[in-house]
Amino acid sequence: MNTTEIKIGTFEIVDINSIKPSEYNREICDKHVSKQGESLKDLNWAGPLKVDNQYNLMDGHHKYTWCLRNNVDRMPVYKMWWLDNLTPKQVLSVILKLNAKTLNWKPEMLLSRYGKLDEDYRIADEEQQRYGVKNMPPSTLIYAFFNEASSSDKFREGRCRIVNLEHAEKILTELSRLRSEYGDSMVGGTEMREIARQSHVCFKQDIKYFHYLIDEYEDMLRSNHPYTNNIKQLRKHLDKKVKRYANK
């Protein structure tokens, strides 16, 4: 019978100075640091930090930060020795896999982190910084650049490529203008994401279909059309309009 070999790491007690926190981890949250400190004082070291073969910290940054701030100089680690001489992108990938179910990695965090390692993500991150999260929801920007949902494995694993930079900039310019003119209550994040998605479909045919899509959506906003805040109806309505326009 075939058996599956699953590697087992080693447990060590190390000096805090031996551990190397990762610059690719999410931003440290003071509230979460305090929670980890309370847990340590209550349960002591019930679970070790996780490190690779070079003692790069893979999991436990908030617990590590609390120890650093409170002069705790020795701590247990679980060393995953098979993670050896990883590239920065591999380090980030491991951190995300270890924390996928316990940490809230927002799309803009992923853009920022992968942006340190990947040119396409860097370009998208720069635009996110320029527009701001309030004016341009990250999920919309991600669709504009990558034609991919922010929750997809492809995006979260840093494998997306910019579909067309010029098209992305046109999508963002128009959506930003509409949101500025009609307000975020009418031009919400879900609706913006849908327009970005449909824009890619239009661009595959001809840029004139994209302009028609934007014009039709703006007509709906001007007339306060009941479908503007009903994403299912909005999707059907605009899809039907563009198809009719294409068949003229």
DOTI-84320 format. One record per residue: residue number from 1; x, y, z of N, C-alpha, C in turn. Coordinates in steps of 0.1 Angstrom, whole numbers, plus 5000, padded with zeros to 4 digits. Layout:
BEGIN
- i | n_xx | n_yy | n_zz | ca_xx | ca_yy | ca_zz | c_xx | c_yy | c_zz
- NUM | X | Y | Z | X | Y | Z | X | Y | Z;
...
This chain:
BEGIN
- i | n_xx | n_yy | n_zz | ca_xx | ca_yy | ca_zz | c_xx | c_yy | c_zz
- 1 | 5008 | 4988 | 5000 | 5000 | 5000 | 5000 | 5009 | 5012 | 5000;
- 2 | 5006 | 5022 | 4991 | 5013 | 5034 | 4990 | 5011 | 5043 | 5003;
- 3 | 5021 | 5049 | 5008 | 5019 | 5058 | 5019 | 5024 | 5072 | 5015;
- 4 | 5018 | 5082 | 5021 | 5022 | 5096 | 5018 | 5031 | 5101 | 5029;
- 5 | 5042 | 5106 | 5024 | 5052 | 5112 | 5034 | 5048 | 5126 | 5037;
- 6 | 5046 | 5129 | 5049 | 5043 | 5143 | 5053 | 5055 | 5148 | 5062;
- 7 | 5061 | 5158 | 5059 | 5073 | 5163 | 5066 | 5069 | 5168 | 5080;
- 8 | 5078 | 5165 | 5090 | 5076 | 5170 | 5103 | 5087 | 5179 | 5107;
- 9 | 5084 | 5191 | 5112 | 5094 | 5200 | 5116 | 5100 | 5197 | 5130;
- 10 | 5108 | 5206 | 5134 | 5115 | 5204 | 5148 | 5111 | 5216 | 5157;
- 11 | 5110 | 5213 | 5170 | 5107 | 5223 | 5180 | 5120 | 5228 | 5186;
- 12 | 5121 | 5241 | 5188 | 5133 | 5246 | 5194 | 5129 | 5258 | 5203;
- 13 | 5138 | 5261 | 5213 | 5137 | 5273 | 5221 | 5148 | 5282 | 5217;
- 14 | 5144 | 5294 | 5212 | 5154 | 5303 | 5206 | 5153 | 5317 | 5212;
- 15 | 5164 | 5324 | 5211 | 5164 | 5338 | 5215 | 5156 | 5346 | 5205;
- 16 | 5149 | 5356 | 5209 | 5141 | 5365 | 5201 | 5149 | 5371 | 5189;
- 17 | 5161 | 5374 | 5192 | 5170 | 5380 | 5182 | 5173 | 5371 | 5170;
- 18 | 5170 | 5358 | 5172 | 5173 | 5348 | 5161 | 5162 | 5349 | 5151;
- 19 | 5150 | 5354 | 5155 | 5139 | 5354 | 5146 | 5138 | 5366 | 5137;
- 20 | 5135 | 5364 | 5124 | 5135 | 5375 | 5115 | 5121 | 5377 | 5110;
- 21 | 5114 | 5388 | 5115 | 5100 | 5390 | 5110 | 5100 | 5394 | 5095;
- 22 | 5089 | 5391 | 5089 | 5089 | 5394 | 5074 | 5082 | 5407 | 5071;
- 23 | 5089 | 5414 | 5062 | 5083 | 5427 | 5057 | 5071 | 5425 | 5048;
- 24 | 5068 | 5412 | 5045 | 5057 | 5409 | 5036 | 5045 | 5405 | 5044;
- 25 | 5046 | 5405 | 5057 | 5034 | 5402 | 5065 | 5025 | 5414 | 5064;
- 26 | 5012 | 5413 | 5068 | 5003 | 5424 | 5068 | 5007 | 5434 | 5079;
- 27 | 5001 | 5446 | 5079 | 5005 | 5456 | 5089 | 5001 | 5451 | 5103;
- 28 | 5010 | 5454 | 5113 | 5007 | 5450 | 5126 | 4996 | 5458 | 5132;
- 29 | 4986 | 5451 | 5138 | 4974 | 5457 | 5144 | 4976 | 5457 | 5160;
- 30 | 4977 | 5468 | 5166 | 4979 | 5469 | 5180 | 4969 | 5462 | 5188;
- 31 | 4956 | 5462 | 5184 | 4946 | 5455 | 5191 | 4948 | 5440 | 5191;
- 32 | 4953 | 5435 | 5179 | 4955 | 5421 | 5178 | 4968 | 5417 | 5186;
- 33 | 4978 | 5426 | 5187 | 4989 | 5424 | 5195 | 4985 | 5422 | 5210;
- 34 | 4976 | 5431 | 5215 | 4972 | 5430 | 5228 | 4964 | 5417 | 5231;
- 35 | 4956 | 5413 | 5222 | 4949 | 5400 | 5223 | 4959 | 5389 | 5225;
- 36 | 4969 | 5389 | 5216 | 4979 | 5378 | 5217 | 4986 | 5378 | 5231;
- 37 | 4989 | 5391 | 5236 | 4995 | 5392 | 5249 | 4987 | 5386 | 5260;
- 38 | 4974 | 5389 | 5259 | 4964 | 5384 | 5269 | 4964 | 5369 | 5269;
- 39 | 4964 | 5363 | 5257 | 4964 | 5349 | 5255 | 4977 | 5342 | 5261;
- 40 | 4989 | 5349 | 5259 | 5001 | 5344 | 5264 | 5001 | 5344 | 5279;
- 41 | 4996 | 5355 | 5285 | 4996 | 5356 | 5300 | 4986 | 5346 | 5306;
- 42 | 4976 | 5343 | 5298 | 4966 | 5333 | 5303 | 4970 | 5319 | 5301;
- 43 | 4975 | 5315 | 5289 | 4977 | 5301 | 5286 | 4992 | 5298 | 5285;
- 44 | 5001 | 5309 | 5286 | 5015 | 5307 | 5284 | 5018 | 5303 | 5269;
- 45 | 5029 | 5296 | 5267 | 5032 | 5292 | 5253 | 5024 | 5279 | 5249;
- 46 | 5011 | 5281 | 5246 | 5003 | 5269 | 5241 | 5006 | 5266 | 5227;
- 47 | 5011 | 5275 | 5219 | 5015 | 5272 | 5205 | 5027 | 5280 | 5201;
- 48 | 5037 | 5274 | 5194 | 5049 | 5281 | 5191 | 5047 | 5290 | 5178;
- 49 | 5057 | 5298 | 5176 | 5058 | 5306 | 5164 | 5063 | 5296 | 5153;
- 50 | 5060 | 5299 | 5140 | 5064 | 5291 | 5129 | 5075 | 5298 | 5121;
- 51 | 5086 | 5291 | 5119 | 5097 | 5297 | 5111 | 5102 | 5288 | 5100;
- 52 | 5109 | 5293 | 5090 | 5115 | 5285 | 5080 | 5129 | 5281 | 5085;
- 53 | 5137 | 5275 | 5076 | 5150 | 5269 | 5080 | 5160 | 5280 | 5083;
- 54 | 5157 | 5293 | 5079 | 5166 | 5304 | 5082 | 5160 | 5313 | 5093;
- 55 | 5150 | 5307 | 5100 | 5143 | 5314 | 5111 | 5136 | 5327 | 5107;
- 56 | 5132 | 5327 | 5094 | 5123 | 5338 | 5089 | 5109 | 5335 | 5095;
- 57 | 5102 | 5344 | 5101 | 5089 | 5342 | 5107 | 5078 | 5341 | 5097;
- 58 | 5072 | 5329 | 5098 | 5061 | 5326 | 5088 | 5047 | 5328 | 5094;
- 59 | 5046 | 5326 | 5107 | 5033 | 5327 | 5114 | 5035 | 5331 | 5128;
- 60 | 5028 | 5341 | 5133 | 5029 | 5346 | 5147 | 5035 | 5359 | 5149;
- 61 | 5034 | 5368 | 5138 | 5040 | 5381 | 5139 | 5034 | 5390 | 5151;
- 62 | 5021 | 5388 | 5154 | 5015 | 5397 | 5164 | 5020 | 5392 | 5178;
- 63 | 5021 | 5379 | 5179 | 5026 | 5373 | 5192 | 5041 | 5377 | 5194;
- 64 | 5049 | 5376 | 5183 | 5063 | 5380 | 5183 | 5064 | 5395 | 5187;
- 65 | 5055 | 5404 | 5181 | 5056 | 5418 | 5184 | 5053 | 5421 | 5199;
- 66 | 5043 | 5414 | 5205 | 5040 | 5415 | 5219 | 5053 | 5412 | 5227;
- 67 | 5059 | 5401 | 5224 | 5071 | 5397 | 5231 | 5082 | 5407 | 5230;
- 68 | 5084 | 5412 | 5218 | 5094 | 5422 | 5216 | 5092 | 5435 | 5224;
- 69 | 5079 | 5439 | 5225 | 5075 | 5451 | 5233 | 5076 | 5448 | 5248;
- 70 | 5075 | 5436 | 5252 | 5075 | 5433 | 5266 | 5087 | 5425 | 5272;
- 71 | 5098 | 5426 | 5264 | 5111 | 5421 | 5268 | 5110 | 5406 | 5271;
- 72 | 5103 | 5398 | 5264 | 5103 | 5384 | 5264 | 5114 | 5379 | 5254;
- 73 | 5125 | 5374 | 5260 | 5136 | 5372 | 5251 | 5138 | 5358 | 5246;
- 74 | 5130 | 5348 | 5251 | 5131 | 5334 | 5246 | 5118 | 5329 | 5243;
- 75 | 5117 | 5321 | 5233 | 5104 | 5316 | 5229 | 5105 | 5303 | 5221;
- 76 | 5094 | 5295 | 5220 | 5094 | 5283 | 5213 | 5091 | 5285 | 5198;
- 77 | 5098 | 5278 | 5189 | 5095 | 5279 | 5175 | 5093 | 5265 | 5169;
- 78 | 5085 | 5264 | 5159 | 5084 | 5252 | 5151 | 5091 | 5255 | 5138;
- 79 | 5102 | 5248 | 5136 | 5110 | 5251 | 5124 | 5106 | 5241 | 5113;
- 80 | 5101 | 5247 | 5102 | 5098 | 5239 | 5090 | 5110 | 5239 | 5081;
- 81 | 5119 | 5230 | 5084 | 5132 | 5229 | 5078 | 5132 | 5228 | 5063;
- 82 | 5121 | 5222 | 5057 | 5120 | 5220 | 5043 | 5118 | 5234 | 5035;
- 83 | 5114 | 5244 | 5043 | 5113 | 5257 | 5037 | 5126 | 5264 | 5038;
- 84 | 5134 | 5262 | 5027 | 5148 | 5265 | 5028 | 5152 | 5275 | 5017;
- 85 | 5158 | 5286 | 5021 | 5163 | 5297 | 5012 | 5152 | 5301 | 5002;
- 86 | 5140 | 5304 | 5008 | 5129 | 5309 | 4999 | 5131 | 5322 | 4993;
- 87 | 5125 | 5324 | 4981 | 5125 | 5337 | 4975 | 5114 | 5346 | 4983;
- 88 | 5115 | 5359 | 4982 | 5105 | 5368 | 4989 | 5091 | 5364 | 4985;
- 89 | 5088 | 5361 | 4972 | 5075 | 5357 | 4968 | 5070 | 5344 | 4974;
- 90 | 5080 | 5335 | 4976 | 5076 | 5322 | 4982 | 5073 | 5324 | 4997;
- 91 | 5081 | 5333 | 5003 | 5078 | 5337 | 5017 | 5064 | 5342 | 5019;
- 92 | 5060 | 5351 | 5010 | 5047 | 5357 | 5011 | 5036 | 5346 | 5008;
- 93 | 5039 | 5338 | 4999 | 5029 | 5327 | 4996 | 5027 | 5318 | 5008;
- 94 | 5038 | 5314 | 5015 | 5036 | 5306 | 5027 | 5029 | 5313 | 5038;
- 95 | 5032 | 5326 | 5040 | 5025 | 5334 | 5050 | 5010 | 5334 | 5047;
- 96 | 5006 | 5336 | 5035 | 4992 | 5337 | 5031 | 4985 | 5323 | 5033;
- 97 | 4992 | 5312 | 5030 | 4986 | 5299 | 5031 | 4984 | 5296 | 5046;
- 98 | 4994 | 5300 | 5054 | 4993 | 5297 | 5069 | 4982 | 5305 | 5076;
- 99 | 4979 | 5317 | 5070 | 4970 | 5326 | 5077 | 4957 | 5328 | 5070;
- 100 | 4955 | 5320 | 5059 | 4943 | 5323 | 5051 | 4930 | 5322 | 5058;
- 101 | 4929 | 5314 | 5068 | 4916 | 5312 | 5075 | 4915 | 5320 | 5088;
- 102 | 4926 | 5326 | 5092 | 4926 | 5333 | 5105 | 4929 | 5348 | 5104;
- 103 | 4934 | 5353 | 5093 | 4937 | 5367 | 5091 | 4929 | 5373 | 5080;
- 104 | 4925 | 5385 | 5082 | 4917 | 5392 | 5072 | 4926 | 5400 | 5063;
- 105 | 4932 | 5393 | 5053 | 4940 | 5400 | 5043 | 4931 | 5407 | 5033;
- 106 | 4930 | 5420 | 5034 | 4922 | 5427 | 5025 | 4929 | 5428 | 5011;
- 107 | 4921 | 5430 | 5000 | 4927 | 5431 | 4987 | 4938 | 5441 | 4986;
- 108 | 4936 | 5453 | 4992 | 4946 | 5463 | 4991 | 4959 | 5459 | 4998;
- 109 | 4958 | 5451 | 5008 | 4970 | 5446 | 5015 | 4978 | 5437 | 5005;
- 110 | 4970 | 5428 | 4998 | 4977 | 5419 | 4988 | 4983 | 5427 | 4977;
- 111 | 4976 | 5437 | 4972 | 4982 | 5445 | 4962 | 4995 | 5452 | 4967;
- 112 | 4995 | 5457 | 4979 | 5007 | 5463 | 4985 | 5019 | 5453 | 4986;
- 113 | 5016 | 5441 | 4991 | 5026 | 5431 | 4994 | 5032 | 5426 | 4981;
- 114 | 5023 | 5421 | 4972 | 5028 | 5416 | 4960 | 5034 | 5427 | 4951;
- 115 | 5030 | 5439 | 4953 | 5035 | 5450 | 4946 | 5050 | 5452 | 4949;
- 116 | 5055 | 5447 | 4960 | 5069 | 5448 | 4963 | 5077 | 5437 | 4955;
- 117 | 5070 | 5428 | 4949 | 5077 | 5417 | 4942 | 5073 | 5415 | 4928;
- 118 | 5062 | 5422 | 4923 | 5057 | 5419 | 4910 | 5053 | 5432 | 4903;
- 119 | 5058 | 5434 | 4891 | 5056 | 5447 | 4884 | 5041 | 5450 | 4881;
- 120 | 5033 | 5440 | 4877 | 5019 | 5442 | 4875 | 5011 | 5446 | 4887;
- 121 | 5014 | 5439 | 4898 | 5008 | 5443 | 4911 | 5013 | 5457 | 4916;
- 122 | 5025 | 5460 | 4913 | 5030 | 5473 | 4917 | 5023 | 5484 | 4910;
- 123 | 5020 | 5482 | 4897 | 5013 | 5493 | 4889 | 4999 | 5494 | 4895;
- 124 | 4992 | 5483 | 4897 | 4979 | 5484 | 4902 | 4979 | 5490 | 4916;
- 125 | 4988 | 5486 | 4924 | 4989 | 5492 | 4938 | 4991 | 5507 | 4938;
- 126 | 5000 | 5512 | 4929 | 5002 | 5526 | 4927 | 4989 | 5534 | 4924;
- 127 | 4981 | 5528 | 4915 | 4968 | 5534 | 4912 | 4958 | 5533 | 4923;
- 128 | 4959 | 5522 | 4931 | 4950 | 5521 | 4943 | 4954 | 5532 | 4953;
- 129 | 4967 | 5535 | 4955 | 4971 | 5545 | 4964 | 4967 | 5559 | 4959;
- 130 | 4967 | 5561 | 4945 | 4964 | 5574 | 4940 | 4949 | 5577 | 4941;
- 131 | 4941 | 5567 | 4939 | 4926 | 5569 | 4940 | 4921 | 5568 | 4954;
- 132 | 4927 | 5560 | 4962 | 4923 | 5558 | 4976 | 4912 | 5547 | 4976;
- 133 | 4911 | 5541 | 4987 | 4901 | 5530 | 4989 | 4886 | 5535 | 4988;
- 134 | 4884 | 5547 | 4994 | 4871 | 5552 | 4995 | 4866 | 5556 | 4981;
- 135 | 4874 | 5562 | 4973 | 4870 | 5566 | 4959 | 4870 | 5555 | 4949;
- 136 | 4879 | 5545 | 4951 | 4880 | 5534 | 4942 | 4881 | 5521 | 4949;
- 137 | 4870 | 5514 | 4951 | 4870 | 5501 | 4959 | 4880 | 5492 | 4952;
- 138 | 4889 | 5486 | 4961 | 4900 | 5477 | 4955 | 4894 | 5466 | 4946;
- 139 | 4883 | 5460 | 4950 | 4877 | 5449 | 4941 | 4874 | 5454 | 4927;
- 140 | 4870 | 5467 | 4926 | 4868 | 5473 | 4913 | 4881 | 5475 | 4905;
- 141 | 4891 | 5480 | 4912 | 4904 | 5483 | 4906 | 4910 | 5470 | 4901;
- 142 | 4908 | 5459 | 4909 | 4914 | 5446 | 4905 | 4907 | 5441 | 4893;
- 143 | 4894 | 5442 | 4892 | 4887 | 5438 | 4880 | 4892 | 5446 | 4868;
- 144 | 4894 | 5460 | 4870 | 4898 | 5468 | 4859 | 4912 | 5464 | 4853;
- 145 | 4921 | 5461 | 4862 | 4935 | 5457 | 4858 | 4936 | 5442 | 4853;
- 146 | 4930 | 5433 | 4861 | 4932 | 5419 | 4860 | 4920 | 5411 | 4854;
- 147 | 4909 | 5417 | 4854 | 4896 | 5410 | 4850 | 4895 | 5398 | 4859;
- 148 | 4897 | 5399 | 4872 | 4896 | 5388 | 4881 | 4890 | 5393 | 4894;
- 149 | 4883 | 5384 | 4901 | 4877 | 5387 | 4914 | 4888 | 5388 | 4924;
- 150 | 4887 | 5397 | 4934 | 4897 | 5399 | 4944 | 4897 | 5387 | 4954;
- 151 | 4887 | 5379 | 4953 | 4887 | 5367 | 4962 | 4892 | 5354 | 4955;
- 152 | 4896 | 5356 | 4942 | 4900 | 5344 | 4935 | 4914 | 5339 | 4939;
- 153 | 4917 | 5327 | 4938 | 4930 | 5321 | 4942 | 4941 | 5327 | 4933;
- 154 | 4937 | 5330 | 4920 | 4947 | 5335 | 4911 | 4952 | 5349 | 4916;
- 155 | 4943 | 5357 | 4920 | 4947 | 5370 | 4925 | 4954 | 5369 | 4939;
- 156 | 4949 | 5361 | 4948 | 4955 | 5360 | 4961 | 4968 | 5353 | 4961;
- 157 | 4971 | 5346 | 4951 | 4984 | 5339 | 4950 | 4994 | 5347 | 4942;
- 158 | 4990 | 5359 | 4937 | 5000 | 5368 | 4930 | 5002 | 5363 | 4916;
- 159 | 4993 | 5356 | 4909 | 4995 | 5351 | 4896 | 4988 | 5359 | 4885;
- 160 | 4981 | 5370 | 4889 | 4974 | 5378 | 4879 | 4983 | 5387 | 4870;
- 161 | 4979 | 5389 | 4858 | 4986 | 5398 | 4849 | 4977 | 5409 | 4844;
- 162 | 4982 | 5421 | 4842 | 4974 | 5431 | 4837 | 4969 | 5428 | 4823;
- 163 | 4956 | 5428 | 4820 | 4950 | 5425 | 4808 | 4954 | 5435 | 4797;
- 164 | 4951 | 5448 | 4800 | 4955 | 5458 | 4791 | 4955 | 5471 | 4799;
- 165 | 4967 | 5477 | 4800 | 4969 | 5489 | 4809 | 4961 | 5501 | 4804;
- 166 | 4960 | 5503 | 4791 | 4953 | 5514 | 4786 | 4938 | 5513 | 4789;
- 167 | 4933 | 5501 | 4787 | 4919 | 5498 | 4790 | 4916 | 5500 | 4804;
- 168 | 4925 | 5495 | 4813 | 4922 | 5496 | 4827 | 4921 | 5511 | 4832;
- 169 | 4930 | 5519 | 4826 | 4930 | 5533 | 4829 | 4917 | 5540 | 4825;
- 170 | 4912 | 5536 | 4813 | 4899 | 5541 | 4808 | 4888 | 5537 | 4817;
- 171 | 4888 | 5525 | 4822 | 4877 | 5520 | 4831 | 4877 | 5528 | 4844;
- 172 | 4889 | 5529 | 4849 | 4890 | 5536 | 4862 | 4887 | 5551 | 4861;
- 173 | 4891 | 5557 | 4850 | 4888 | 5572 | 4848 | 4873 | 5574 | 4848;
- 174 | 4866 | 5566 | 4840 | 4852 | 5567 | 4838 | 4844 | 5564 | 4851;
- 175 | 4848 | 5554 | 4858 | 4841 | 5550 | 4870 | 4844 | 5560 | 4881;
- 176 | 4856 | 5565 | 4882 | 4859 | 5576 | 4892 | 4851 | 5588 | 4889;
- 177 | 4849 | 5592 | 4876 | 4841 | 5604 | 4873 | 4827 | 5602 | 4877;
- 178 | 4821 | 5590 | 4874 | 4807 | 5587 | 4877 | 4805 | 5587 | 4892;
- 179 | 4814 | 5581 | 4899 | 4812 | 5581 | 4914 | 4813 | 5595 | 4920;
- 180 | 4822 | 5603 | 4914 | 4823 | 5617 | 4919 | 4811 | 5625 | 4916;
- 181 | 4805 | 5623 | 4904 | 4794 | 5631 | 4900 | 4780 | 5627 | 4906;
- 182 | 4779 | 5614 | 4908 | 4766 | 5609 | 4913 | 4766 | 5603 | 4927;
- 183 | 4778 | 5602 | 4933 | 4779 | 5598 | 4947 | 4780 | 5583 | 4949;
- 184 | 4786 | 5579 | 4960 | 4788 | 5565 | 4962 | 4776 | 5558 | 4966;
- 185 | 4765 | 5565 | 4970 | 4752 | 5558 | 4973 | 4746 | 5553 | 4960;
- 186 | 4748 | 5560 | 4949 | 4742 | 5556 | 4936 | 4752 | 5547 | 4928;
- 187 | 4765 | 5551 | 4929 | 4776 | 5543 | 4922 | 4783 | 5535 | 4933;
- 188 | 4778 | 5524 | 4937 | 4784 | 5516 | 4948 | 4795 | 5507 | 4943;
- 189 | 4802 | 5501 | 4952 | 4813 | 5492 | 4949 | 4809 | 5480 | 4940;
- 190 | 4797 | 5474 | 4944 | 4793 | 5463 | 4936 | 4789 | 5466 | 4922;
- 191 | 4783 | 5478 | 4920 | 4779 | 5482 | 4907 | 4792 | 5486 | 4899;
- 192 | 4802 | 5492 | 4905 | 4814 | 5496 | 4898 | 4821 | 5483 | 4894;
- 193 | 4821 | 5473 | 4902 | 4828 | 5461 | 4898 | 4821 | 5454 | 4886;
- 194 | 4808 | 5455 | 4886 | 4801 | 5449 | 4875 | 4804 | 5457 | 4862;
- 195 | 4804 | 5470 | 4862 | 4807 | 5478 | 4851 | 4822 | 5475 | 4846;
- 196 | 4831 | 5473 | 4855 | 4845 | 5470 | 4851 | 4845 | 5456 | 4845;
- 197 | 4837 | 5447 | 4850 | 4837 | 5433 | 4844 | 4831 | 5434 | 4830;
- 198 | 4820 | 5441 | 4828 | 4814 | 5442 | 4815 | 4823 | 5450 | 4805;
- 199 | 4830 | 5459 | 4810 | 4839 | 5467 | 4802 | 4849 | 5458 | 4794;
- 200 | 4854 | 5448 | 4801 | 4864 | 5439 | 4795 | 4857 | 5431 | 4784;
- 201 | 4845 | 5428 | 4785 | 4837 | 5421 | 4775 | 4836 | 5430 | 4763;
- 202 | 4833 | 5443 | 4765 | 4831 | 5453 | 4755 | 4845 | 5455 | 4747;
- 203 | 4855 | 5456 | 4755 | 4868 | 5459 | 4748 | 4873 | 5447 | 4739;
- 204 | 4868 | 5435 | 4742 | 4872 | 5424 | 4733 | 4866 | 5425 | 4719;
- 205 | 4855 | 5433 | 4719 | 4848 | 5436 | 4706 | 4853 | 5449 | 4699;
- 206 | 4851 | 5460 | 4706 | 4855 | 5473 | 4700 | 4854 | 5483 | 4711;
- 207 | 4863 | 5493 | 4711 | 4862 | 5503 | 4722 | 4849 | 5511 | 4722;
- 208 | 4842 | 5511 | 4710 | 4829 | 5518 | 4709 | 4819 | 5512 | 4718;
- 209 | 4820 | 5499 | 4720 | 4810 | 5492 | 4729 | 4812 | 5496 | 4743;
- 210 | 4825 | 5499 | 4747 | 4828 | 5504 | 4760 | 4822 | 5517 | 4763;
- 211 | 4823 | 5526 | 4753 | 4818 | 5540 | 4754 | 4802 | 5539 | 4755;
- 212 | 4797 | 5530 | 4747 | 4782 | 5528 | 4748 | 4778 | 5523 | 4761;
- 213 | 4785 | 5514 | 4767 | 4782 | 5509 | 4780 | 4782 | 5520 | 4791;
- 214 | 4792 | 5528 | 4790 | 4793 | 5539 | 4800 | 4782 | 5549 | 4798;
- 215 | 4779 | 5552 | 4785 | 4768 | 5562 | 4783 | 4755 | 5556 | 4788;
- 216 | 4752 | 5544 | 4785 | 4739 | 5538 | 4790 | 4738 | 5537 | 4805;
- 217 | 4749 | 5534 | 4812 | 4749 | 5534 | 4826 | 4747 | 5548 | 4832;
- 218 | 4754 | 5558 | 4826 | 4752 | 5572 | 4830 | 4737 | 5576 | 4828;
- 219 | 4731 | 5572 | 4817 | 4717 | 5576 | 4815 | 4708 | 5570 | 4826;
- 220 | 4711 | 5558 | 4830 | 4704 | 5552 | 4841 | 4706 | 5560 | 4854;
- 221 | 4718 | 5564 | 4856 | 4720 | 5572 | 4868 | 4713 | 5586 | 4868;
- 222 | 4713 | 5592 | 4856 | 4706 | 5605 | 4855 | 4691 | 5604 | 4858;
- 223 | 4686 | 5593 | 4853 | 4671 | 5591 | 4854 | 4667 | 5584 | 4867;
- 224 | 4677 | 5581 | 4875 | 4675 | 5574 | 4888 | 4667 | 5561 | 4885;
- 225 | 4672 | 5554 | 4875 | 4666 | 5541 | 4871 | 4666 | 5531 | 4883;
- 226 | 4655 | 5524 | 4884 | 4654 | 5515 | 4896 | 4664 | 5503 | 4896;
- 227 | 4670 | 5500 | 4884 | 4680 | 5489 | 4883 | 4694 | 5493 | 4888;
- 228 | 4696 | 5506 | 4890 | 4710 | 5511 | 4893 | 4715 | 5505 | 4906;
- 229 | 4706 | 5502 | 4915 | 4710 | 5496 | 4928 | 4706 | 5482 | 4930;
- 230 | 4703 | 5475 | 4918 | 4699 | 5461 | 4918 | 4709 | 5454 | 4909;
- 231 | 4719 | 5448 | 4915 | 4730 | 5443 | 4907 | 4726 | 5432 | 4896;
- 232 | 4716 | 5424 | 4900 | 4712 | 5413 | 4890 | 4705 | 5420 | 4879;
- 233 | 4696 | 5429 | 4881 | 4688 | 5436 | 4871 | 4697 | 5445 | 4863;
- 234 | 4707 | 5451 | 4869 | 4716 | 5460 | 4862 | 4724 | 5452 | 4852;
- 235 | 4729 | 5441 | 4857 | 4737 | 5432 | 4848 | 4730 | 5428 | 4836;
- 236 | 4717 | 5423 | 4838 | 4709 | 5419 | 4827 | 4706 | 5430 | 4817;
- 237 | 4702 | 5441 | 4823 | 4698 | 5453 | 4815 | 4709 | 5458 | 4806;
- 238 | 4721 | 5460 | 4812 | 4732 | 5465 | 4804 | 4737 | 5455 | 4794;
- 239 | 4737 | 5442 | 4798 | 4741 | 5432 | 4789 | 4732 | 5431 | 4776;
- 240 | 4719 | 5433 | 4779 | 4710 | 5432 | 4768 | 4711 | 5445 | 4759;
- 241 | 4714 | 5456 | 4765 | 4715 | 5469 | 4758 | 4728 | 5468 | 4748;
- 242 | 4739 | 5463 | 4754 | 4751 | 5462 | 4746 | 4749 | 5452 | 4734;
- 243 | 4743 | 5441 | 4737 | 4741 | 5431 | 4726 | 4732 | 5437 | 4715;
- 244 | 4722 | 5444 | 4719 | 4713 | 5450 | 4709 | 4721 | 5460 | 4700;
- 245 | 4729 | 5468 | 4707 | 4738 | 5478 | 4700 | 4747 | 5471 | 4691;
- 246 | 4753 | 5460 | 4695 | 4762 | 5452 | 4686 | 4756 | 5446 | 4674;
- 247 | 4743 | 5443 | 4675 | 4736 | 5437 | 4664 | 4729 | 5447 | 4654;
- 248 | 4731 | 5460 | 4657 | 4726 | 5470 | 4648 | 4733 | 5469 | 4634;
